[in-house]
Amino acid sequence: MATLPVFRWRLAPDGYATRRQLRARGLRPGGQGVAATLERPRRRRGPLVAHLYRVDLAKPVRPMTPGRWAALAKANAARRVCPQCRRDAGYVIPTSLGTCVPCAYPGPGGPEGST
């Protein structure tokens, strides 16, 4: 089995890109394997590693269908509903709290808030 080429930080040749760079160009890896790795050295730990893909083998990003848009909207709406009081918080519930802010830090007036 052949080993992958390893490039140092900022020294990868043209024709290779990370997933984010592909996405910025409107592309996706499209089933191809990792073509090379990019290493950024660090002082006291192992290097940061990024996987590189060949741009010429990348495929265009699939367009969003109406069904996918609806599923995404439903998932984002579910992230706004507090599991404790079952109200729409108006923002995405922080995972660190697990509930909306009034439920996590109830004031003298209860979860409705003190104002």
Z-matrix of the N, CA and C atoms (Angstrom, degrees):
N
C 1 1.441
C 2 1.524 1 109.40
N 3 1.310 2 116.63 1 132.62
C 4 1.462 3 121.55 2 -178.23
C 5 1.522 4 109.76 3 -79.74
N 6 1.315 5 115.35 4 145.91
C 7 1.459 6 119.46 5 177.12
C 8 1.525 7 109.91 6 -86.63
N 9 1.309 8 115.18 7 156.07
C 10 1.459 9 120.36 8 179.96
C 11 1.516 10 110.12 9 -79.00
N 12 1.334 11 117.52 10 144.69
C 13 1.460 12 118.42 11 173.45
C 14 1.529 13 110.65 12 -67.93
N 15 1.312 14 115.46 13 143.80
C 16 1.460 15 121.86 14 -179.47
C 17 1.520 16 107.77 15 -118.35
N 18 1.343 17 115.57 16 126.53
C 19 1.464 18 121.23 17 179.12
C 20 1.519 19 108.81 18 -114.11
N 21 1.322 20 115.72 19 149.52
C 22 1.458 21 120.08 20 175.55
C 23 1.518 22 109.18 21 -79.65
N 24 1.325 23 114.70 22 162.49
C 25 1.459 24 122.52 23 -177.70
C 26 1.525 25 111.46 24 -52.67
N 27 1.311 26 116.82 25 131.01
C 28 1.464 27 125.84 26 179.20
C 29 1.529 28 114.48 27 65.98
N 30 1.328 29 118.19 28 12.74
C 31 1.462 30 120.11 29 -179.08
C 32 1.524 31 112.71 30 -119.07
N 33 1.321 32 117.87 31 19.95
C 34 1.464 33 120.37 32 177.53
C 35 1.523 34 109.05 33 -75.30
N 36 1.325 35 117.62 34 140.04
C 37 1.466 36 119.74 35 179.60
C 38 1.527 37 111.49 36 -72.27
N 39 1.319 38 115.58 37 164.31
C 40 1.464 39 120.35 38 175.97
C 41 1.522 40 108.96 39 -62.15
N 42 1.321 41 115.67 40 151.43
C 43 1.448 42 120.41 41 -179.88
C 44 1.512 43 113.60 42 100.09
N 45 1.337 44 117.59 43 -6.85
C 46 1.460 45 122.56 44 175.79
C 47 1.527 46 108.52 45 -117.43
N 48 1.337 47 115.88 46 146.99
C 49 1.457 48 120.11 47 178.83
C 50 1.526 49 109.25 48 -154.20
N 51 1.331 50 115.31 49 152.99
C 52 1.456 51 120.86 50 174.90
C 53 1.533 52 108.41 51 -80.07
N 54 1.317 53 116.72 52 173.02
C 55 1.471 54 120.52 53 178.09
C 56 1.527 55 111.05 54 -59.31
N 57 1.323 56 116.72 55 -43.08
C 58 1.459 57 119.46 56 -179.75
C 59 1.528 58 111.57 57 -64.84
N 60 1.307 59 116.66 58 -39.59
C 61 1.461 60 119.61 59 178.74
C 62 1.523 61 110.62 60 -66.97
N 63 1.341 62 117.06 61 -38.22
C 64 1.459 63 119.94 62 175.94
C 65 1.518 64 110.14 63 -62.81
N 66 1.325 65 116.62 64 -44.92
C 67 1.460 66 120.88 65 -178.33
C 68 1.528 67 110.93 66 -62.38
N 69 1.326 68 117.62 67 -37.49
C 70 1.464 69 121.28 68 178.47
C 71 1.523 70 110.95 69 -64.02
N 72 1.319 71 117.03 70 -26.13
C 73 1.469 72 121.66 71 177.68
C 74 1.524 73 111.91 72 -91.68
N 75 1.334 74 117.33 73 1.38
C 76 1.459 75 120.32 74 -178.81
C 77 1.518 76 112.80 75 79.96
N 78 1.335 77 116.57 76 27.56
C 79 1.464 78 121.43 77 -178.46
C 80 1.514 79 110.44 78 -122.61
N 81 1.328 80 116.18 79 167.89
C 82 1.459 81 124.21 80 174.98
C 83 1.517 82 107.76 81 -139.19
N 84 1.337 83 118.54 82 158.83
C 85 1.471 84 119.57 83 -179.11
C 86 1.526 85 113.13 84 -58.68
N 87 1.310 86 118.06 85 -34.20
C 88 1.464 87 120.49 86 174.06
C 89 1.515 88 114.14 87 69.82
N 90 1.319 89 118.84 88 35.71
C 91 1.454 90 121.30 89 175.81
C 92 1.513 91 115.16 90 90.02
N 93 1.299 92 118.31 91 -9.36
C 94 1.466 93 119.61 92 178.75
C 95 1.517 94 110.75 93 -73.79
N 96 1.283 95 116.41 94 151.17
C 97 1.455 96 120.94 95 178.23
C 98 1.510 97 111.52 96 -80.54
N 99 1.312 98 115.58 97 175.01
C 100 1.462 99 120.77 98 177.34
C 101 1.517 100 108.36 99 -66.04
N 102 1.335 101 116.60 100 128.73
C 103 1.464 102 121.06 101 -176.88
C 104 1.527 103 112.01 102 -93.52
N 105 1.325 104 117.42 103 -28.35
C 106 1.464 105 121.50 104 -179.02
C 107 1.520 106 108.36 105 -162.04
N 108 1.300 107 115.86 106 169.72
C 109 1.463 108 120.47 107 175.37
C 110 1.517 109 109.34 108 -124.63
N 111 1.312 110 113.74 109 154.76
C 112 1.449 111 121.66 110 179.83
C 113 1.520 112 106.56 111 -121.39
N 114 1.316 113 117.91 112 130.01
C 115 1.458 114 121.29 113 -177.76
C 116 1.516 115 110.70 114 -118.06
N 117 1.336 116 114.40 115 132.24
C 118 1.453 117 120.86 116 175.25
C 119 1.523 118 107.04 117 -112.81
N 120 1.319 119 117.92 118 113.42
C 121 1.469 120 119.43 119 -176.80
C 122 1.528 121 111.91 120 -67.30
N 123 1.343 122 114.24 121 148.68
C 124 1.457 123 121.77 122 174.53
C 125 1.522 124 107.70 123 -128.42
N 126 1.312 125 117.10 124 159.60
C 127 1.466 126 120.23 125 -172.32
C 128 1.518 127 113.97 126 -71.33
N 129 1.308 128 117.38 127 -56.02
C 130 1.460 129 119.05 128 -171.43
C 131 1.525 130 113.42 129 -109.82
N 132 1.305 131 117.93 130 5.40
C 133 1.463 132 120.89 131 -179.41
C 134 1.521 133 108.80 132 -133.39
N 135 1.310 134 115.48 133 176.98
C 136 1.449 135 119.92 134 177.07
C 137 1.518 136 111.14 135 -67.94
N 138 1.310 137 117.85 136 164.69
C 139 1.465 138 119.97 137 -176.46
C 140 1.528 139 111.57 138 -71.62
N 141 1.329 140 115.51 139 152.99
C 142 1.457 141 121.32 140 170.49
C 143 1.513 142 107.67 141 -75.92
N 144 1.307 143 117.03 142 135.61
C 145 1.456 144 121.43 143 -175.57
C 146 1.525 145 109.61 144 -118.91
N 147 1.321 146 116.66 145 133.66
C 148 1.461 147 122.71 146 174.59
C 149 1.525 148 107.88 147 -123.42
N 150 1.318 149 115.34 148 139.39
C 151 1.460 150 119.97 149 178.71
C 152 1.527 151 109.28 150 -88.86
N 153 1.316 152 115.35 151 137.69
C 154 1.459 153 121.25 152 -179.95
C 155 1.528 154 109.81 153 -112.64
N 156 1.329 155 115.50 154 143.90
C 157 1.460 156 122.47 155 178.97
C 158 1.522 157 108.55 156 -121.99
N 159 1.316 158 116.11 157 154.08
C 160 1.464 159 120.27 158 178.94
C 161 1.521 160 109.56 159 -77.95
N 162 1.318 161 115.80 160 131.07
C 163 1.462 162 121.50 161 -177.88
C 164 1.519 163 110.64 162 -71.26
N 165 1.335 164 118.04 163 -35.18
C 166 1.462 165 120.12 164 -176.98
C 167 1.532 166 112.69 165 -69.40
N 168 1.338 167 118.28 166 -21.02
C 169 1.458 168 121.74 167 177.89
C 170 1.527 169 112.91 168 -96.35
N 171 1.332 170 117.31 169 -4.73
C 172 1.464 171 121.31 170 -178.21
C 173 1.527 172 109.93 171 -71.96
N 174 1.325 173 114.71 172 152.45
C 175 1.462 174 121.61 173 -179.71
C 176 1.523 175 109.64 174 -113.52
N 177 1.329 176 117.27 175 159.59
C 178 1.463 177 119.15 176 178.41
C 179 1.530 178 111.30 177 -66.62
N 180 1.326 179 116.02 178 151.65
C 181 1.460 180 121.85 179 177.16
C 182 1.526 181 108.83 180 -67.10
N 183 1.326 182 115.75 181 138.74
C 184 1.463 183 119.84 182 178.47
C 185 1.523 184 109.32 183 -70.18
N 186 1.324 185 118.04 184 138.00
C 187 1.468 186 119.16 185 -179.77
C 188 1.531 187 110.89 186 -73.46
N 189 1.326 188 115.12 187 152.88
C 190 1.457 189 120.88 188 177.57
C 191 1.528 190 109.43 189 -75.11
N 192 1.318 191 116.07 190 130.68
C 193 1.458 192 121.62 191 176.90
C 194 1.528 193 108.61 192 -91.61
N 195 1.329 194 117.74 193 163.61
C 196 1.465 195 119.09 194 177.18
C 197 1.530 196 113.11 195 -58.44
N 198 1.313 197 117.75 196 -35.38
C 199 1.461 198 120.79 197 178.10
C 200 1.520 199 111.97 198 -66.23
N 201 1.339 200 116.91 199 -40.16
C 202 1.463 201 120.36 200 177.99
C 203 1.528 202 111.03 201 -67.64
N 204 1.353 203 117.34 202 -38.64
C 205 1.457 204 120.56 203 176.61
C 206 1.524 205 109.90 204 -61.74
N 207 1.343 206 117.41 205 -42.81
C 208 1.463 207 121.38 206 -179.45
C 209 1.530 208 110.80 207 -64.46
N 210 1.334 209 117.22 208 -42.66
C 211 1.459 210 120.70 209 179.44
C 212 1.526 211 111.00 210 -64.05
N 213 1.317 212 117.62 211 -39.92
C 214 1.458 213 121.70 212 178.73
C 215 1.532 214 110.80 213 -65.90
N 216 1.324 215 117.24 214 -42.40
C 217 1.463 216 120.63 215 178.15
C 218 1.526 217 111.14 216 -63.32
N 219 1.332 218 117.43 217 -40.14
C 220 1.463 219 121.33 218 179.18
C 221 1.531 220 111.18 219 -66.15
N 222 1.326 221 117.26 220 -40.79
C 223 1.469 222 121.02 221 178.79
C 224 1.524 223 110.92 222 -65.81
N 225 1.334 224 117.64 223 -41.26
C 226 1.461 225 120.42 224 178.98
C 227 1.526 226 111.43 225 -68.02
N 228 1.337 227 117.32 226 -35.51
C 229 1.459 228 120.42 227 177.04
C 230 1.521 229 110.81 228 -66.03
N 231 1.330 230 117.45 229 -36.23
C 232 1.463 231 121.16 230 179.65
C 233 1.523 232 111.27 231 -66.96
N 234 1.307 233 117.94 232 -28.59
C 235 1.467 234 121.35 233 179.29
C 236 1.518 235 111.98 234 -73.57
N 237 1.342 236 117.40 235 -13.97
C 238 1.462 237 121.29 236 -179.04
C 239 1.521 238 113.05 237 -93.69
N 240 1.328 239 118.55 238 -13.40
C 241 1.461 240 122.15 239 -176.90
C 242 1.524 241 109.82 240 -87.96
N 243 1.319 242 115.89 241 127.13
C 244 1.459 243 121.59 242 179.89
C 245 1.530 244 109.14 243 -72.79
N 246 1.339 245 118.85 244 129.00
C 247 1.458 246 119.89 245 179.95
C 248 1.534 247 113.39 246 -71.18
N 249 1.325 248 117.73 247 -16.45
C 250 1.461 249 120.32 248 -177.89
C 251 1.527 250 111.68 249 -89.39
N 252 1.328 251 117.11 250 -51.73
C 253 1.469 252 119.42 251 -176.84
C 254 1.533 253 112.81 252 -100.73
N 255 1.314 254 118.01 253 -5.56
C 256 1.468 255 124.15 254 176.43
C 257 1.527 256 114.10 255 60.77
N 258 1.332 257 117.11 256 28.28
C 259 1.460 258 120.61 257 176.59
C 260 1.516 259 110.18 258 -108.51
N 261 1.342 260 115.17 259 154.25
C 262 1.460 261 120.53 260 174.44
C 263 1.527 262 107.11 261 -74.14
N 264 1.331 263 115.79 262 118.70
C 265 1.463 264 120.27 263 -176.25
C 266 1.523 265 112.52 264 -75.82
N 267 1.326 266 118.24 265 -18.86
C 268 1.456 267 120.75 266 -176.91
C 269 1.517 268 112.49 267 87.45
N 270 1.334 269 116.75 268 -0.13
C 271 1.463 270 123.25 269 178.56
C 272 1.524 271 107.10 270 -153.33
N 273 1.315 272 116.67 271 166.45
C 274 1.460 273 120.69 272 177.77
C 275 1.522 274 108.36 273 -72.94
N 276 1.332 275 116.23 274 128.91
C 277 1.462 276 121.69 275 -178.54
C 278 1.525 277 108.97 276 -65.44
N 279 1.334 278 119.20 277 126.95
C 280 1.463 279 120.81 278 178.70
C 281 1.533 280 110.60 279 -65.60
N 282 1.312 281 117.12 280 134.08
C 283 1.466 282 120.40 281 179.06
C 284 1.524 283 110.89 282 -68.82
N 285 1.328 284 117.31 283 -23.39
C 286 1.463 285 119.35 284 178.53
C 287 1.530 286 111.50 285 -68.58
N 288 1.329 287 117.04 286 -28.58
C 289 1.461 288 120.93 287 178.82
C 290 1.525 289 111.39 288 -94.23
N 291 1.319 290 116.66 289 -42.23
C 292 1.462 291 120.90 290 -178.29
C 293 1.510 292 113.28 291 84.13
N 294 1.326 293 117.93 292 -13.06
C 295 1.459 294 123.57 293 177.89
C 296 1.524 295 107.93 294 -139.33
N 297 1.339 296 115.14 295 174.81
C 298 1.463 297 118.44 296 176.64
C 299 1.532 298 108.29 297 -69.86
N 300 1.296 299 116.56 298 163.77
C 301 1.466 300 121.28 299 -176.26
C 302 1.530 301 112.18 300 -61.84
N 303 1.347 302 120.56 301 -43.99
C 304 1.472 303 118.43 302 177.95
C 305 1.529 304 113.54 303 -61.43
N 306 1.338 305 118.43 304 -33.20
C 307 1.465 306 120.39 305 177.70
C 308 1.530 307 111.10 306 -75.41
N 309 1.326 308 116.78 307 -34.58
C 310 1.450 309 120.12 308 -179.17
C 311 1.525 310 111.84 309 -73.28
N 312 1.331 311 116.60 310 -36.17
C 313 1.467 312 121.86 311 -179.83
C 314 1.534 313 108.70 312 -127.10
N 315 1.328 314 116.93 313 74.80
C 316 1.480 315 118.25 314 -177.64
C 317 1.525 316 110.97 315 -67.99
N 318 1.313 317 114.09 316 135.95
C 319 1.457 318 120.41 317 176.37
C 320 1.514 319 109.98 318 -88.08
N 321 1.324 320 117.12 319 -166.65
C 322 1.468 321 120.84 320 -179.88
C 323 1.524 322 112.42 321 -64.22
N 324 1.335 323 117.81 322 -23.91
C 325 1.458 324 120.88 323 -178.88
C 326 1.517 325 113.35 324 -90.43
N 327 1.323 326 119.16 325 5.63
C 328 1.458 327 121.93 326 -179.43
C 329 1.519 328 110.66 327 89.52
N 330 1.345 329 117.74 328 -163.69
C 331 1.460 330 121.00 329 -177.17
C 332 1.518 331 113.72 330 -66.43
N 333 1.351 332 117.40 331 -15.34
C 334 1.464 333 118.94 332 179.05
C 335 1.520 334 111.15 333 -69.69
N 336 1.321 335 117.41 334 -18.53
C 337 1.459 336 121.59 335 179.39
C 338 1.525 337 110.58 336 104.10
N 339 1.291 338 114.18 337 166.14
C 340 1.468 339 119.27 338 -176.77
C 341 1.513 340 112.50 339 -96.30
N 342 1.336 341 118.32 340 -0.71
C 343 1.460 342 119.31 341 -178.71
C 344 1.493 343 111.06 342 -100.70
